[in-house]
């Protein structure tokens, strides 16, 4: 799964945004899906997970690490992209599972050039220069702990290699 030795990520590199504000109660009682839904800024992601039939999986025992694009990230895709994905469930599933890594990967586990295999099967790459990123998408909020894993909020939808 994770191929390189982990190094600590500087706390200052994580840029906090109000996308998810986790409280200890949330971390102890809500799974990944419920945590994202309660944040209110992941409506498109929630709808896509439902359409792809992945809600039950991400409510399962895990653990999972989800790089979760916000509604704004989905809105930034070219016109018609979201609608096209919703009409093509295999393609939608391919994109969504590319955002999920099996296991729990905390921000302190991230290191420059780290690669990780996704549930989709392809790898993602972490970079730290200019703040933590996954395949170029900025991790705006890290380490939102859920009962079955962790969420890292990202500012873009990452697409698997063709």
Secondary structure, DSSP 8 states (H G I E B T S, - for coil): -B-S------GGGS---TT----HHHHHH--HHHHHHHHSS-HHHHHHHHHHT-HHHHTSS--EEEEEE-HHHHHTS-TTHHHHHHH-HHHHHHHHHTTEEES---GGG--TT-EEE-TTSSEEEEE-TTS-EETTEEEEEEEEEETTEEEEEESS------
